[in-house]
Structure formats: C-alpha cells, structure tokens
C-alpha cells in the first residue's frame, strides 16, 4: 500500500491530512503507515515481508493521531519491532498507582504531541485518559501538567529527535505554519 490520496480541503484538522503527511515522511524510509479507525490506539509491526508497520489511532481523532505519532517518534528501532512498542496499557479506570505509572510514561509523548499541535495550529490538551476512575470529580493532575510543560520546554531548548523534527517540519508545510519552538510557548497557562 502506498501513500494516501490528498485529504479533503474542507476540513482543516482532518486526521487524513496527518496520515498523508506521515506516509510522505516515513512510508518509504520506515515502511510505516498511520491508520485511523481503531477502537483503541495500537502499534502493529509488520508480520511478513513486504507488509507495512501500522500505527493505529483512535477513530478519526486528530489529537489521537498526533499522540500516536509522538509515541512512534520516541520509540527506538527495537521497540518499533514489538506490538505497541512493548509497553503495557491499563485501560481507563486505573487505580492511583496505575495512574501514576501511566502519567510517568506519558510525559515525553505528550510534550512531543504538543510540539506537533503547534506545527498544525491545533489546540493541545493534556490527557490523563482516566475519566472512569475519577467518577466525574476533578482530580488534581497539576504535577503531570507541569511535567509535560517542563519536558516540552526541554525539547524546545534541545531540539526534537530526528524523526520528530522531520514530521514537525512536514506539518509546518502542510498547515502553513512557521513556528519556532521556544520554551516560552510551553506554559501551564497555554494548556486548555
């Protein structure tokens, strides 16, 4: 399967645009496609020669696609050979200990997702992905949000990893944005 056809121009934040940009960046070099329509996000490495690796994001959600690409950009070559990069995932309804472990591994990908959102001109929201356990109560995730801000600021100072930089640059071109990443862009006040 090759890169996708052009996305409809009527939807600025169509996840199909992200699929097309990702394919243009990584199908040839990494044999990987970004795919929507999944009930839950999942990375599926190729199981046979000639088959592409598939990075599945949830339904048609733009933010989910950005988030899964962030995970993929962080995963090393060995992890990209493992289903879901070899990570565990506890579904929504996590207890406080599971939630703390979830948030610890989510800091880096959410910071990178924020960078990608900036390249697209798309609003970024930190996701704790645990509404069922919180029972509608507003849990305090301020430490997690601060950690995501600090990591995004670090990325802005030190630069993005190579695949993330390539995707960021392609997103800037696709969405007509030219935003220099600076630490000042990543503050708690900038979060929705």
C-alpha positions as CSV (number, residue, x, y, z in Angstrom):
1,X,0.0,0.0,0.0
2,X,1.4,3.4,-0.9
3,X,0.9,6.9,0.4
4,X,-2.7,8.1,0.6
5,X,-4.5,10.4,-1.7
6,X,-4.9,14.1,-0.9
7,X,-7.2,14.8,2.1
8,X,-10.4,16.8,1.6
9,X,-9.6,20.5,1.8
10,X,-12.9,21.3,3.6
11,X,-11.6,20.0,7.0
12,X,-8.6,21.9,8.3
13,X,-8.0,19.3,11.1
14,X,-8.8,16.1,9.3
15,X,-6.7,13.2,10.5
16,X,-6.4,12.1,6.9
17,X,-4.1,15.0,6.4
18,X,-1.9,13.7,9.1
19,X,-1.9,10.2,7.5
20,X,-0.8,11.7,4.2
21,X,2.0,13.7,5.8
22,X,3.2,10.7,7.9
23,X,3.2,8.5,4.8
24,X,5.2,11.1,2.8
25,X,7.7,11.3,5.6
26,X,8.0,7.6,6.7
27,X,6.4,5.1,4.3
28,X,9.5,5.0,2.1
29,X,12.1,5.1,4.8
30,X,10.4,3.2,7.7
31,X,7.7,1.2,5.9
32,X,5.2,2.6,8.3
33,X,1.7,3.9,7.8
34,X,-0.5,5.9,10.2
35,X,-4.0,4.5,10.1
36,X,-7.3,5.7,11.7
37,X,-10.5,3.9,12.6
38,X,-9.2,1.9,15.6
39,X,-11.3,1.4,18.7
40,X,-8.1,1.8,20.7
41,X,-4.7,3.1,19.5
42,X,-2.2,0.4,18.8
43,X,1.1,-0.1,17.0
44,X,1.3,-3.2,14.9
45,X,4.7,-4.1,13.5
46,X,4.7,-5.9,10.1
47,X,4.3,-9.7,10.5
48,X,5.5,-10.6,7.0
49,X,7.9,-9.3,4.4
50,X,6.5,-6.5,2.2
51,X,3.8,-5.7,4.7
52,X,4.0,-2.2,6.3
53,X,4.1,-1.5,10.0
54,X,0.8,0.2,11.1
55,X,0.4,2.9,13.7
56,X,-3.3,2.9,14.6
57,X,-5.0,5.9,16.2
58,X,-8.5,6.1,17.7
59,X,-11.4,6.5,15.3
60,X,-10.8,9.7,13.2
61,X,-9.4,11.8,16.1
62,X,-6.8,14.3,15.1
63,X,-5.3,14.5,18.6
64,X,-5.1,10.7,18.8
65,X,-3.2,10.6,15.5
66,X,-0.7,13.3,16.8
67,X,-0.3,11.5,20.1
68,X,0.4,8.1,18.5
69,X,2.9,9.6,16.1
70,X,4.7,11.1,19.2
71,X,4.9,7.7,20.7
72,X,6.3,6.3,17.4
73,X,8.9,9.1,17.1
74,X,10.2,8.3,20.6
75,X,10.3,4.5,20.2
76,X,13.7,3.2,19.3
77,X,14.3,0.7,16.4
78,X,14.0,-2.3,18.7
79,X,10.7,-1.1,20.3
80,X,9.3,-0.5,16.8
81,X,9.5,-4.2,16.2
82,X,7.2,-5.0,19.2
83,X,3.4,-4.8,19.3
84,X,2.5,-1.5,21.0
85,X,6.3,-0.8,21.3
86,X,6.4,-3.5,24.1
87,X,4.6,-1.2,26.6
88,X,1.8,-2.2,28.9
89,X,-1.5,-0.3,28.8
90,X,-4.0,-0.4,31.6
91,X,-7.4,0.7,30.3
92,X,-9.4,3.6,31.7
93,X,-10.4,3.0,35.4
94,X,-6.8,2.8,36.7
95,X,-6.2,3.0,40.4
96,X,-4.0,5.8,41.7
97,X,-0.8,3.7,41.5
98,X,-1.6,2.6,37.9
99,X,-2.4,6.2,37.1
100,X,0.9,7.5,38.4
101,X,2.7,4.9,36.3
102,X,0.7,5.9,33.3
103,X,1.4,9.6,33.8
104,X,5.2,8.9,34.2
105,X,5.4,7.3,30.8
106,X,3.1,9.8,29.1
107,X,5.2,13.0,29.9
108,X,7.5,12.7,26.9
109,X,5.0,11.7,24.2
110,X,2.5,14.4,25.4
111,X,5.2,17.0,25.3
112,X,6.1,15.9,21.7
113,X,2.4,15.9,20.8
114,X,2.2,19.5,22.0
115,X,5.0,20.4,19.6
116,X,3.2,18.7,16.7
117,X,0.0,20.5,17.7
118,X,1.8,23.8,17.5
119,X,3.1,23.0,14.0
120,X,-0.5,22.4,12.9
121,X,-2.1,25.3,14.8
122,X,-4.2,22.8,16.7
123,X,-5.1,23.3,20.4
124,X,-3.3,20.9,22.7
125,X,-4.8,19.4,25.8
126,X,-3.0,17.2,28.3
127,X,-4.7,13.8,28.6
128,X,-4.9,11.8,31.8
129,X,-7.0,9.2,30.0
130,X,-8.7,8.1,33.2
131,X,-12.2,9.6,33.4
132,X,-13.9,6.4,34.6
133,X,-11.8,6.2,37.7
134,X,-12.3,9.8,38.6
135,X,-16.1,9.5,38.6
136,X,-16.6,12.9,37.2
137,X,-14.6,14.5,40.0
138,X,-11.9,16.9,39.0
139,X,-8.7,15.1,40.1
140,X,-5.6,17.1,40.6
141,X,-3.2,16.5,37.7
142,X,-1.3,19.7,38.1
143,X,2.0,17.9,38.7
144,X,1.5,15.9,35.5
145,X,0.7,19.1,33.6
146,X,3.8,20.8,35.0
147,X,5.9,17.8,34.0
148,X,4.6,17.9,30.4
149,X,5.4,21.7,30.3
150,X,8.9,21.1,31.6
151,X,9.6,18.3,29.0
152,X,8.2,20.4,26.2
153,X,10.4,23.3,27.2
154,X,13.4,20.9,27.3
155,X,12.5,19.7,23.8
156,X,12.3,23.4,22.6
157,X,15.7,24.1,24.0
158,X,17.5,21.0,22.9
159,X,15.7,20.3,19.6
160,X,13.4,17.5,18.5
161,X,14.7,14.0,17.8
162,X,15.3,13.4,14.0
163,X,12.0,11.7,13.1
164,X,10.1,14.1,15.2
165,X,11.9,17.0,13.6
166,X,11.1,15.6,10.1
167,X,7.4,15.3,11.0
168,X,7.2,18.7,12.6
169,X,8.7,20.3,9.6
170,X,6.3,18.5,7.3
171,X,3.4,19.6,9.5
172,X,4.5,23.2,9.3
173,X,4.5,23.0,5.5
174,X,1.1,21.1,5.3
175,X,-0.6,23.6,7.7
176,X,1.1,26.7,6.5
177,X,2.7,27.5,9.9
178,X,6.2,28.5,10.7
179,X,6.6,28.5,14.4
180,X,10.0,28.4,16.1
181,X,9.7,26.2,19.1
182,X,10.8,28.2,22.2
183,X,10.4,27.3,25.8
184,X,8.0,30.3,26.3
185,X,5.4,28.5,24.2
186,X,5.0,25.8,26.8
187,X,3.5,27.2,30.0
188,X,0.7,25.9,32.2
189,X,-1.4,28.9,31.1
190,X,-1.1,27.7,27.5
191,X,-2.9,24.5,28.3
192,X,-6.7,24.1,27.9
